[in-house]
Amino acid sequence: MVISITHPSCAFFNGNKMKKNGVKVICEYCGKEFYRWPSGIKRSARNFCSRECYGKANTTGSMITCDWCGKVFYRPIGRIKQENYCSVLCGAEGSRKKKSEAHKGKPLSLDHCQKISKANKGRPSPLRGRTLSREHRQKIGESQIGHKVLQETRDRISRANKGNQSRLGKLHTEESKRKNRESNKKNWENPEFAKKMLASRCMSPNKPEIALDNILQENFSGEYKFIGNTGKFNIERLIPDFININGRKTIIEMFGDYWHKNRGNIKYTSTEKGRKKIFNKHGYELLVIWEHELNNTKNIIKKVNEFHKALPHMRFCSVMENGKNNFVIEEI
């Protein structure tokens, strides 16, 4: 069936000719009166004043809500489904979420993993060339706070990387090394950066540092404070263990017998000589206490006393034996 539609503008172009020879009819949708040619009425008995009225009169659907974005839109009855989306993008997002929830908590089989690996082989990474925004990086960091990797996951990663030689034989150029050194040095001069780095490494006083701190607080109260895990103070990226808090530029370091012993691959800055050279350059005097010396509290007190005596205006104490394992501390 052919339906003829007469737009009101036709009457304007035809002028009085439409009114004189046309037939007045009423729009079936809006009830507006308008003129039509008799030939048009013969082709179609239905009368609509505009295409808009014709479309609204022939709608058989309803207004529904998009399941993804919540937008209200029209859809014919025949196309209304259990899940309805207003656009292709919303449909893709909804389908992705549905699949993600369906597979949540279900481990992938070995065959499935191999198929995914084979399908993605040779494809460039979608993140290559992208720069994450600061807000994005912050959200990623917050989501990882308190997250612990299971031992099973660690073992699986270790097995996957076993025999990996992707970086074998690849060395940084001297220019690249120099740029990295300058960049790291500049970053570590910022106390906030040092604090975040130490917090990310979960650094805290170890047992030897706690033992030495107890000795210093009991015998030299108010002189030294442990700052090895704060990151608030560093000298050329070296963070002292104990620093004098009475305005004197003195530092005490706790050296572990394993990590600081003289061996071939130890860094110069991790040796007693290297630390003293760097700290002295900035006007600080350094005293190193070794882990094995913690077995004799008396010798540690004497060592600190001698360190203080060599410096002007330093507090020191004398040690007198009083029994086998007890010492009486007297301030001079």
N, C-alpha and C positions, 0 to 999 in steps of 0.2 A: 504494500500500500504506500502510495506517495503522499506525503504530508506537505502542504504548501504553507509557507510562513511569510507573512507580509510585515516588513519592518515599518514603523511609523514614518520613517524618512521618505518612504515611497510617496506618501501623500504630499510631501513638500515639493518633491521634484515634478510630480504630475499636476500639481495645483488644483484648480477647480474641476479638472477633467475627471479626477478620481471621485470627487464628491458627486459629480453629475451622473456618471455612468456606473460607478461602483455600488456595491451593496454594503450596508452597515451591518457589521457583525460584532459579537462580544467575545473577548478573549476567554478561553476556557479556564485559564489559571488565575489571572488577576482581575477579570471582569471589566477590563477597559474596552470602550467602544472604539472601533476603527473600521476603515473601508477596505474592501477587497474586490478584485475584479471577478466577474461572474465565471470566467474561465478557470480561475484559481479555485473557486468553490466547487466546480465540477470535478477537479482533480482530487480534492481532499475536502471532506466534510468537517474536519477538525480545524479550529481557528485559534491561532496564537498570534499575539501582537508582536512578539520578538523571539529571537532564538533563546534568550534567557528564560522566558516563560515556557517555551517548548521543552528545554532541558530539565527545568524543575518539575514540570508536570509528568515527565517520563522517568524520573528517578525511582528506582525500586530498592535502593540500598538504605544504609543508615550511617549516622556519624558514630565512629568508634575511636578508641584511644590507642595510641601506639604503645606497645608493650615495652619499648626501650626508652624513648625520650618523653613519653606522656603527651605528645601532641594529638589534638583531636582532628580527625580527617574523615572524609566520606569514602565509603567503599560499597560496591554493589553486593547484594545478598549472596550471589553465587560465588563471590571471592572472599567472603568472610570465613576465616579459619580459626583454629584454636589459638594460634599465635599470629598477631597482625602487626605489621610495621609500616610506617609512613613512607620509608625510602629504602633504597638498596643498602645504604650505609648502616642504618639502624638494624636492618635484617642481618647484615654481616656481623655486627657487634653482638646481637642477641644470639645468633647461632654459635659464635665463638664462646660466649659465656656458658651456653647450654652444654657444649662439648666439654668445656673445662670442668664444670660441676660433675658431669657424668664420669670423667676420668679421675676426679680428685680422690686421692688415697689409694688408687689402684696402681701397683707397679707395672711398668711396661715389660713385656716379655722380651727375651733376647732377640727373637726374630723381628719383632716390631722395632726395636732399637736399631738393628742392622738395616732395616728398610729405610728408616728415617735418615740414618747416616749416609746410605747410598743415594737417597734422593737429594740430599743437601750437598753432596760432594761436588766441588767445583763452583758452587754458588758463592758470590761475595756476601760478606756479613752485612745484615741490614743496618748495623750500627757503625759501619766503616764510614769515616768522614763526618759523623755527627758529633756535635758538642753538646753534652748534657748541660741543662741550665743549673744554676746554683740551687734553686728550689728542688729540682729533681735529685741532685746529688745529696741534698740534705735529707730528703725523704728516704733515699736508699740507706743512708747512714743510720737514721733513726730506726728503720725496720730491722737492722742488723744488731742493734744494741741488745745484749743478753743472749744472742743466738749462739748456741754451741753445736759444733759439728760432731755428729755421732762417730764413734770409733769405726763402725762398719763403713761409713762414708769415707773416712780417712783412708781405710785400707783399700777401698775401691779406687780412690783417686791415685793412691800409690801404685796399685797394679796397672792402672791405665797409663801412668807416666813412666813406668819402668822401661828403660831402653830408649826413652825419647831423646833424640839428639838434634832437635830443631835448632838449638842455640850453640851447638858444638862447633867450634872453630870461628864463631862470629865475635869479633872484638870491637869495642868502641874506639873511635879515633881519638887522638890526643885533644883535638878541638872539642869533641863531644864530652870527654872527661872533664876538661877545663870548665865548660859551661855547666855541667852537673855540679861540680864543686862550688862554683860561685852561686848557683841557684840554691843549693842546700845550705850554704853558709848564710845567705841572706834570709832564708826562711827560719833558720834556727835562732837568729837574732831577735825574732818576734816571740815574746813570752807566751802569747796565746797559742802559737803554732807548736812550741815545745811542750806546752801543757797538754794539747790535744794528742800529740804523738805519744807521749808517755801514758796518757789515759788509754789510748788504743792498744798499747802493749801490755796493759794490765800490770804495770810495774808497782811493786810494793816492797817494804823492807824485808829482806831475807833473814834467816836465823842468825848469821854472824853479825849483820847490821843491827838487829834488835839487841843482841848480847852486848855489843859495843856501846850502843845508845844507853843501855841500862847502867853500864860502868861510868860513862861520862855524866849522866844525870845524877848519879849517887855521889860521885866524887868531885865533879866540876859543874855543879848545878848553876844554870843560867849562863853558861859560857858557849855551849854548842847546841845546834839544832839540826836534826836530820832533814835534808831537803832533796834527797836522791830521787824521790818519786813525785815531786811537785812540778818540775820544769819551769819554775819561776826565775831561776838563776842558772846561767851557763856561761862558760868561758870557752870560746871557740868550739862550741858544740859539745863541750865536756861538762857534765853536771856533777858537782861535788857531792859527796855523801853527807859530810857534816861541815858546817860553816859557823864561824864565830859570830854571835849576835850582839856583842858588846862594842861593835865599831872597829874591831881589830881585824886585819886582813890575814886571817889564819884559816886553814882548811885541814880536816882530817879525813883520810880516805880509808875505807875497809877493802882490802885486797884479798880475794879468794885464792887459795893455793892452786886451784886448777886453772882458773881463767886468766890469772895474771903471772903465772910462773914463766920463767924464761925458756921459751921454745922457739923453733924456727919460724913459725907462721904467725907469731903474735905481732899485733900492731905496735908501732913505737909509742903511740899515745896511750896504750894500755899498760906500758911499763912504768915503773916508779921514776926512772930517769926522765922519760918523756913527759909525764904529768908534771913533774917539778919544773921542767924547763918552760912549759906553757903557762903554768900558774905564776911562776916567778916573773915572767915577762909582763904580767898584768899587776905585779906588786903583791902577790899572795904568797905566803909561806905554807908549805905542805908537809904534813906528817902522815906517813903510811903505816897502818896497823895491819899485820898479816893474820890470816885466819887461824893458823896454828898457835899464834901468840895469845889467843883467847883462853887457852888452858891455864894461863898464869896471870891472874888479875894484878898481882903485885908488880910484875914487870911492865904491864901496860900503864899503870899509874906512874911508875918511875919514868917511863919513856915520854909520857905527856908532860911530866914535870921538867924533864931535861929540855923538851921542846919549848916550854914556856920560859925557862931560865935563859935560853939563848936569845930571847926576844925581850925588848924593854916593855915595862909596865904590864906584864902578864901575871895572872894569878897562878900560884902553884901550891902544892901541899906536900907534906912529908908523910911517909908511911913507916909505921912501927909495927913489928910483929907482935901479936898478942894471941898466943896459942898457935895451933897448927894451920888453920885456914881462915882465921879472923884477922882483920887489919883495922887499926884505929887511924882515921884521917884527921890531921890537924892542919888548919889553915895558918900560913905564915904571913 
